[in-house]
Amino acid sequence: MRRILLFLALTLQLTAAVSPDFAQRREKLRGRIPGGIAILFGEKEAPEELHYAFFQEPNFLYLTGWDEPGAIVLLTPVPEKDSPKFNEESRQPREILFLPDRDLRQERWTGRKLGPLDPDVQEKTGFQMVLPVSKFESTVRSLMDVYPNFYTLAKTPGAEMLAKLSPMRDIADLRRTIGQLRQVKSTEEISMIQRTTDASVKGHLAAWKMISGGKYEYEIAAAMVGEYMKAGCQRSAYSPIVGSGLNSTVLHYSKNSRRMDSGEVTVMDVAAECDNYASDITRTLPVNGKFTPRQREIYEIVLGAQQAAMDAVKPGVAMSKLTQIARDYIKSHGKDLHGEPLDKYFIHGLGHPVGLDVHDPTDPQLVLKENMVITIEPGIYIPEESLGVRIEDTILVTKDGYKNMSGALPRDPSEIERALAHRN
């Protein structure tokens, strides 16, 4: 009961206080939409809530912090003082949040929602202007004479609706613009990702205490998920991956159905999502607590590649450069059973940004900036030997280098063996 009360208190605290981050993000976006209206549509409630929990559209959530279904946000651009329409534009609302009217019957099934006419709606949403969704279309039509174009997320039902509303207007895609804003994290976002990462580390350590030959992969996954759910996290950031034996060579294996055997390794790529922010952590463990010489050889090569890439992390370095560093390290260390270099068994990218999505928006030419959060995750996967090794950490780019946010979870093979030797 005490734990439930604590969780409810935290939930109320989170919903009652609106972070200033959201208003600042909207202000930045408004500065990037000259001559048009930015309109984003939140997700709607699933038709069958028993099977599909509500999950807010991440770009909408990033700009609003609003985590209830059916909402729409409208932003007008920052007026340009030398524009002939400056006076007209400056009189328009800066931002409007549209909320659906309360449906008391539906609330009996899925819980109370905030309505546009509730007396505390401005305080709880952080928007000075909140209107019913029923007024959305008329509001947009009233602004068409002032702003010639639309900005929205392309290839969504909302974009289709805007096209029907005004088929002659240009509609620009906001995905890349918002994605660029999302890449650099605020202090609050970094704190939330660290909390998620800490909970994920606890999940991994729970698995370390029970891993052994004869256990099923799903038992390990369940222990990990249960641990970070107990910490107040809402869900897994992605489908847990617990792959033993040959399954360790399958990148996104998620059946988690095999019985683990002593003498093989298990790749555990599992992390939480807490308060909408993800983490991403992978460790590779010997099932019986001791690496064989070959397993240790491959593990140390992957670890060396990861450390070489991490040592190069700093603002101004391209992600592609880090990938090449890791690939070169793997190519120059070790051989397969046929005497060939091992780089051909590193078959994926080195990492990706992390945030509201476990794979946050990125681009092929990504250059690191301070306060970006990325993963560094080299791997070697040799099906012929039923041997896969991946080591992944969530990394914060700092002013002069990096911080390993998941560094509390051991990576050194000897340290891993010592930890496994003390299993219950």
Sequence and secondary structure as in RCSB ss.txt:
>XXXX:A:sequence
MRRILLFLALTLQLTAAVSPDFAQRREKLRGRIPGGIAILFGEKEAPEELHYAFFQEPNFLYLTGWDEPGAIVLL
TPVPEKDSPKFNEESRQPREILFLPDRDLRQERWTGRKLGPLDPDVQEKTGFQMVLPVSKFESTVRSLMDVYPNF
YTLAKTPGAEMLAKLSPMRDIADLRRTIGQLRQVKSTEEISMIQRTTDASVKGHLAAWKMISGGKYEYEIAAAMV
GEYMKAGCQRSAYSPIVGSGLNSTVLHYSKNSRRMDSGEVTVMDVAAECDNYASDITRTLPVNGKFTPRQREIYE
IVLGAQQAAMDAVKPGVAMSKLTQIARDYIKSHGKDLHGEPLDKYFIHGLGHPVGLDVHDPTDPQLVLKENMVIT
IEPGIYIPEESLGVRIEDTILVTKDGYKNMSGALPRDPSEIERALAHRN
>XXXX:A:secstr
 HHHHHHHHHHHHHHHS  HHHHHHHHHHHTT TTEEEEEE     S TTT      HHHHHHH   STT EEEE
     TTSTTHHHHHTS SEEEEE    HHHHHHH     TT TTHHHHH  S EEEGGGHHHHHHHHTTT  EE
EE SSSHHHHHHHHH TTS EEE HHHHHHHHHB  HHHHHHHHHHHHHHHHHHHHHHTT  TT BHHHHHHHHH
HHHHHTT  EESS  EEEEGGGGGSTT      B  TTSEEEEE  EEETTEE   EEEEETTS   HHHHHHHH
HHHHHHHHHHHT STT BHHHHHHHHHHHHHTS B TTS BSGGG  S S  B SSSSS    TT B  TTBEEE
E  EEEEGGGTEEEE BEEEEE SSSEEETTTTS  SHHHHHHHHHT  
